[in-house]
Structure formats: structure tokens, C-alpha cells
């Protein structure tokens, strides 16, 4: 008998599977938080629910509690003072193991139904989650609502849909009958069961605590694994709200809530203990190269899905829409102050300039015009605050201050006062110009609003240099502006060899650092920045195994 939640949400699931096949535009979760989409009172109810969390203890009822911590500091300067229970890792691991059989027995349909209900409930809490995302990460509220709410939910649904598609491709039972000539046939009854690999550990990042957490969280749960979510110490609240909702839905459906737990700690050793425990068989990680490499070297018992640092590149050879190109690039470099894994850092331009309908524009003017486009975009303080958000960490602020050491300053960073949050660190991008030979400057990741216009010897070197950057440093995004088919073809081939997503001649309201749910493959798993794509089948298939049993009929 089918699970009632599966039948309730089956149309959404089937539509999601179809969207993954066709890759067109679709989302069940509206990205615009209007009363028409979410109801007249949703925004205020979400704000009130968020405010009610501040200054209080966030209790999840998990085992092995040893104390509390309240480590979060808002980049906007707002006092959060939310305290979280600290749980003994061994207690969370043991509870996850004990909870697993009930989740396995529920089967692919039942798990999908429960998780679709979780996603529907997360969507109803989008405003509450958006406030939590904004005030822990420094994203503007509008961006936090979209990226932290509906877009993150899209990524979760993608994972559930892929997992359901792959696990239900395995037939549950079969009768095997082998003829034996004149003798009676051999008849066997065979049963095939999808079994999760084991406990999954999801290590969250400080800048996108739901968008980067939901894929691994839902992929592991949907394939039969219990999950421990380890949030970044400065972005706990969005993860805590999400885990609370998962646990509530599990409990309401007679399932052990400890299938999903939150491990809060400010001690890196706790994460290391969890990551290297024999029971942990899958790890999802977004963050620094240093810790990603540590996980790869030490957590050998687990399958690691890691997204790490890289140097994203845009190459400009020519354009038939110069002003539109500049506007597109200016927004790309400014959005959330460049604190995105997809933001362009290096803009490659030939030394003798680029071809445009207005004539050939020299390298120096291309750099100056890009700086002017950024200044124009951010001229209005209200607009600037909405685009930039706030700088999330002191380390990023130090990098901005150090930036003049790495090249000629084309556009200096300036501070902007956010009238709603006067103490927030709001900084405009710094744009530098340098020679391609200065690889120690522009070919190292400079996380934050720091970008380089790089003088390349000539247009013939654009594709080969971009390919080398991706191969050596990794990248999530690659962009090209060119009106010449041979240049476009060369960059396409370079992107295929290097394994990086390519955007060509973006001049409208689509940007190289944005990724659309159910359509775009976020990362490829084919270069050093990431060893997996959130949206291909491999992201889920290595999270489960098929275990069979057979007997004579």
C-alpha cells in the first residue's frame, strides 16, 4: 500500500522528474515572495517567527546534550544571541544507526513522500528562513529569500527526484525460472532492496547555509541514509530551522526524528571526529581547499562530495553589445559582494583590445569602462545595499584592504552606510588590472568583491589560458564574449576538456554566477573546484547499494 504522503505529493515528484529530463524552466516554489504567491500574512508571520527565536535557546530534543553555545555574529550588526545545544557526537551517531531500519523499511516511495512534505513545509517557512539566512550570511533580504528559500528548496527537490528515479529503477522482486530440459525448471524468488551506505555528514558553509546544504541532505535521506548536519558556526540558525522541520515531519509520521540531527560546535576537532568515524559513509562539504583536502586524505571510509575554491574566468574577445556586456559583468561582480563560489574573478582581455560595433576598444579602456559600469550600478546607496549585502567575514575585509598589492587599482572599494544596519560592513568591489604573467596575483582565489582585468598577449591565447586556469585552480563558471564562431568553438572545446560550465555572450538578466534549478548542472565534478555535480545521477547513485536475497520458490 502506497504511503499517503507519496500519493499527496506524487504530481510534484513526477513533474520534477520530467523537468530534470527536459531541462526547461520549472519550479513549484515561487521565487517572488508576494502575497499572491505566499498569502497576505506570510511575510509578517515569518518575521515574527524569526524574531521569536532571538535571544533564546533553540532546542531540538536530540540525545547526548553536553552544554550550549551561541557563536553567531550577524554581518549586519543585529544581535542574534540564539543558543544551541551541544551534543556528544557519539550519541548522534548511535541515534542515527538506531533510527536507520525504520527509514529503510519505508522504501523509496515512502521516503520521497515524507521528504516532499518536508520541502512543502520548508517553503511555507520561507520568510522565517530568509531572515535567518540574511542576518547570518550578510545577504540582502531579497537575495536571502530567493537563494535561501525557494531556490534552495528547488535543489532539495532535485535531489529527491533523482534519488526516487534511480532507486525505483531497481525492481523490488522477481521470479527467476531457468528451464532444465525434461526436468522441472529451477524457480527462485528474488528480493532486491535499496540500502543506504550509512550515516551521511553534511558540512555547511557560512555564505549559503541552505542552498549548499539541501542537495546533500535530501539526496542522502532519499536514498535511505540518516544525516547529521554540521553547520558553519556563524550560520547555524538557517540549518537549525531546516533540521527542526525535518524532525517534526518525521515524528508526525511515526518515524525516528534522529534520522536527521544537528551537530553544533565551534571546535574543528568535532567535525574531524565525525568525518573520520567508520559509521560515516558519505560527506558533503562546501568550503576551503585546506579542509576539503584534509577530508580527502583522512576520511577515506566515506564518499566525499566536495565543492572548494577556484578561479572563475570570463574571456572577452569581441562583442556586439558593449554596454549591455558591461552592465551584465558589473552586476556579476557586485552581487552579494562577490561572496559566491560562482563569481567571476579573472576577466581575460587581449592586450590590443576588443572588437565592438563602436570600433576597437583598447585594453585600458575596457578596464576603465567596467569600473565605470560598477560605479553606475552602485551609485544609489539603496540599490547598492540591496545588491551587495554585507561582508560576511573579517578575512574578506582584510583581502579587500590588501587588494591594491596585487595589481593596478582601476576601481577602489568604498564603504557604504546601510541605513537599516549602520554598523554593517558594506563594501563595493575593487577592480584591478594586471599582466597575465602576474599569476601569483590573479590566479589565486581572492574570495570576495575582488576581480582582475588580465592583459592576455592576444585573442588566440584566451581559450588556452582559460583552460589552464580551470585545470590548475578549478572553477565553477567560465564565460566568453565573442562574435566570432571560431573563437566560440575554441572556448567550447576548452570548456569540455577542462570540465567547466560555459556561458556565452550573456547580456540580459541572466548572469554567469547564477544557476537555475532543474535546468543548470551546478558544477561538473570534472575539475579541482568540485568533485561532483549537484544535479547529475552520480550525485545520488553512490549513496545507496542494492542488497538481494533469494530462495527457492
Secondary structure, 3 states (H helix, E strand, C coil): CCCHHHHHHHHHHHHHHHHHHHCCCCCCCCCCCCHHHHCCCHHHHHHHHHHCCCCCEECCCCCCEEEEECCCCCCCCCCCCCEEEEECHHHHHHHHHHHHHHHHHHHHHHHHHHHHHHHHHHHHCHHHHHHHHHHHHCCCHHHHHHHHHHHHHHHHHHHHHHHHHHHCCCCCEEEEEEEECCEEEEEEEEEEEEEECCEEEEECCCCCCCHHHHHHHHHHHHCCCCEEEECCCCCCHHHHHHHHHHHHHHHHCCCCHHHEEECCCCCHHHHHHHHHCCCEEEEEEECCHHHHHHHHHHCCCCEEEEECCCCCEEEECECCCHHHHHHHHHHHHHHHHHCCCCCCCEEEEECCCEEECCEEECHHHHHHHHHHHHHHHCCCHHHHHHHHCCCCCHHHHHHHHHHHHHCEEEECCCEEEECCEEEEEEECCEEEEEECCCHHHHCCCCCCCEEEEEEECCHHHHHHHHHHHHHHHCCCEEEEECCCHHHHHHHHHHHHHHCCEEEECCCCCCCCCCCCCCCCCCCCCCECCECCCCCCCHHHHCCEEEEEEEEEC
